[in-house]
Protein backbone atom coordinates (compact mmCIF):
# COMPACT_ATOMS: atom_id res chain seq x y z
CA UNK A 1 0.00 0.00 0.00
CA UNK A 2 1.33 3.45 -0.86
CA UNK A 3 1.41 6.28 1.63
CA UNK A 4 0.17 9.82 0.87
CA UNK A 5 3.80 10.82 0.47
CA UNK A 6 4.31 8.17 -2.23
CA UNK A 7 1.01 8.84 -4.04
CA UNK A 8 -0.61 12.07 -2.89
CA UNK A 9 -3.67 11.60 -5.17
CA UNK A 10 -6.63 10.02 -3.41
CA UNK A 11 -10.31 9.53 -4.18
CA UNK A 12 -12.20 12.75 -3.47
CA UNK A 13 -13.53 13.32 0.03
CA UNK A 14 -17.29 13.85 0.48
CA UNK A 15 -16.93 17.64 0.63
CA UNK A 16 -15.06 17.66 -2.70
CA UNK A 17 -17.61 15.31 -4.30
CA UNK A 18 -20.39 17.67 -3.15
CA UNK A 19 -18.53 20.60 -4.67
CA UNK A 20 -18.07 18.77 -7.99
CA UNK A 21 -21.74 17.72 -8.03
CA UNK A 22 -22.75 21.37 -7.56
CA UNK A 23 -20.28 22.43 -10.27
CA UNK A 24 -21.76 19.89 -12.72
CA UNK A 25 -25.33 20.91 -11.88
CA UNK A 26 -24.64 24.61 -12.40
CA UNK A 27 -22.90 23.78 -15.68
CA UNK A 28 -25.98 21.94 -16.95
CA UNK A 29 -28.48 24.50 -15.70
CA UNK A 30 -26.50 27.62 -16.59
CA UNK A 31 -26.61 28.61 -12.93
CA UNK A 32 -24.98 31.47 -11.09
CA UNK A 33 -21.22 30.86 -10.69
CA UNK A 34 -20.72 33.16 -7.69
CA UNK A 35 -19.68 31.10 -4.70
CA UNK A 36 -18.23 28.43 -7.02
CA UNK A 37 -15.36 30.55 -8.32
CA UNK A 38 -13.34 33.03 -6.27
CA UNK A 39 -14.15 36.72 -6.84
CA UNK A 40 -11.17 36.71 -9.22
CA UNK A 41 -9.70 33.42 -10.36
CA UNK A 42 -7.03 32.27 -12.77
CA UNK A 43 -8.35 30.45 -15.86
CA UNK A 44 -5.81 28.58 -17.97
CA UNK A 45 -5.97 26.43 -21.08
CA UNK A 46 -3.35 25.42 -23.66
CA UNK A 47 -3.72 28.81 -25.42
CA UNK A 48 -3.99 31.40 -22.65
CA UNK A 49 -3.98 32.35 -18.99
CA UNK A 50 -6.49 34.94 -17.81
CA UNK A 51 -7.69 36.43 -14.55
CA UNK A 52 -11.51 36.32 -14.63
CA UNK A 53 -14.50 37.04 -12.42
CA UNK A 54 -17.47 34.67 -12.17
CA UNK A 55 -19.52 37.28 -14.06
CA UNK A 56 -17.04 37.27 -16.97
CA UNK A 57 -17.12 33.48 -17.00
CA UNK A 58 -20.92 33.51 -17.12
CA UNK A 59 -20.90 35.96 -20.03
CA UNK A 60 -18.78 33.54 -22.09
CA UNK A 61 -20.82 30.40 -21.39
CA UNK A 62 -23.46 30.87 -24.14
CA UNK A 63 -20.70 30.82 -26.79
CA UNK A 64 -19.18 27.74 -25.15
CA UNK A 65 -22.56 25.96 -25.15
CA UNK A 66 -23.02 26.86 -28.82
CA UNK A 67 -19.58 25.39 -29.61
CA UNK A 68 -20.49 22.13 -27.81
CA UNK A 69 -23.89 21.93 -29.52
CA UNK A 70 -22.30 22.60 -32.92
CA UNK A 71 -19.91 19.69 -32.33
CA UNK A 72 -22.85 17.37 -31.62
CA UNK A 73 -22.33 17.17 -27.86
CA UNK A 74 -25.55 16.08 -26.17
CA UNK A 75 -24.36 15.78 -22.57
CA UNK A 76 -21.32 16.10 -20.31
CA UNK A 77 -20.73 13.36 -17.76
CA UNK A 78 -18.02 13.34 -15.11
CA UNK A 79 -16.29 9.96 -15.20
CA UNK A 80 -13.54 10.37 -12.61
CA UNK A 81 -12.06 12.66 -10.01
CA UNK A 82 -9.16 12.57 -7.58
CA UNK A 83 -7.73 15.00 -5.10
CA UNK A 84 -4.54 16.04 -3.41
CA UNK A 85 -4.91 17.90 -0.10
CA UNK A 86 -2.27 20.62 -0.01
CA UNK A 87 -3.02 22.10 3.42
CA UNK A 88 -6.02 22.87 5.62
CA UNK A 89 -7.57 25.28 3.08
CA UNK A 90 -6.41 24.08 -0.35
CA UNK A 91 -7.19 20.99 -2.41
CA UNK A 92 -5.97 20.18 -5.90
CA UNK A 93 -8.67 18.31 -7.83
CA UNK A 94 -8.30 16.58 -11.20
CA UNK A 95 -11.54 15.58 -12.94
CA UNK A 96 -12.38 14.01 -16.27
CA UNK A 97 -15.61 14.25 -18.22
CA UNK A 98 -16.99 12.67 -21.37
CA UNK A 99 -18.69 14.99 -23.82
CA UNK A 100 -21.21 12.57 -25.28
CA UNK A 101 -21.96 12.67 -29.00
CA UNK A 102 -23.90 10.36 -31.31
CA UNK A 103 -20.78 8.81 -32.87
CA UNK A 104 -18.00 9.06 -30.27
CA UNK A 105 -17.49 10.81 -26.95
CA UNK A 106 -14.75 13.36 -26.42
CA UNK A 107 -12.62 13.11 -23.27
CA UNK A 108 -12.12 16.37 -21.36
CA UNK A 109 -9.96 17.04 -18.31
CA UNK A 110 -9.63 19.90 -15.83
CA UNK A 111 -7.67 20.58 -12.70
CA UNK A 112 -8.97 22.92 -10.02
CA UNK A 113 -7.18 24.50 -7.11
CA UNK A 114 -9.96 24.74 -4.53
CA UNK A 115 -9.73 27.14 -1.61
CA UNK A 116 -11.90 26.73 1.48
CA UNK A 117 -13.82 29.90 2.28
CA UNK A 118 -15.88 29.71 5.49
CA UNK A 119 -18.19 26.73 4.81
CA UNK A 120 -17.56 26.03 1.13
CA UNK A 121 -14.89 25.68 -1.56
CA UNK A 122 -14.23 28.14 -4.37
CA UNK A 123 -12.16 27.60 -7.49
CA UNK A 124 -9.07 29.81 -7.27
CA UNK A 125 -7.36 28.28 -10.33
CA UNK A 126 -9.18 26.56 -13.20
CA UNK A 127 -6.92 24.66 -15.61
CA UNK A 128 -8.64 23.26 -18.66
CA UNK A 129 -6.22 20.72 -20.13
CA UNK A 130 -7.92 20.72 -23.54
CA UNK A 131 -8.05 23.35 -26.24
CA UNK A 132 -11.83 23.12 -26.56
CA UNK A 133 -12.07 25.15 -29.76
CA UNK A 134 -9.52 22.91 -31.47
CA UNK A 135 -10.90 19.69 -30.01
CA UNK A 136 -14.50 20.46 -30.95
CA UNK A 137 -13.79 22.12 -34.31
CA UNK A 138 -13.30 18.65 -35.78
CA UNK A 139 -16.05 16.79 -33.96
CA UNK A 140 -14.92 13.31 -34.97
CA UNK A 141 -11.18 13.73 -34.42
CA UNK A 142 -11.32 11.44 -31.37
CA UNK A 143 -13.45 8.83 -33.12
CA UNK A 144 -11.00 6.05 -33.94
CA UNK A 145 -13.74 3.98 -35.58
CA UNK A 146 -13.79 6.33 -38.62
CA UNK A 147 -10.09 5.72 -39.38
NORKA-V899643 format. One record per backbone hydrogen bond with DSSP energy under -1.0 kcal/mol. CO is the residue of the C=O (numbers start at 1). NH is the residue of the N-H. If there is no record, write none. Layout:
((CO NH) (CO NH))
This chain:
((3 7) (10 83) (13 17) (14 18) (15 19) (16 20) (17 21) (18 22) (19 23) (20 24) (21 25) (22 26) (23 27) (24 28) (25 29) (26 30) (26 31) (33 36) (33 37) (36 123) (41 52) (42 126) (43 50) (44 128) (48 45) (50 43) (52 41) (53 57) (54 58) (55 59) (56 60) (60 64) (61 65) (62 66) (63 67) (64 68) (65 69) (66 70) (67 71) (68 73) (69 72) (75 100) (77 98) (80 96) (82 94) (83 10) (84 92) (89 116) (90 86) (90 87) (91 114) (92 84) (93 112) (94 82) (95 110) (96 79) (96 80) (97 108) (98 77) (99 106) (100 74) (106 99) (108 97) (109 129) (110 95) (111 127) (112 93) (113 124) (113 125) (114 91) (115 122) (117 120) (120 117) (122 115) (123 38) (124 42) (125 113) (126 44) (127 111) (130 132) (131 135) (132 136) (133 137) (138 141) (140 143) (142 144) (143 146) (144 147))
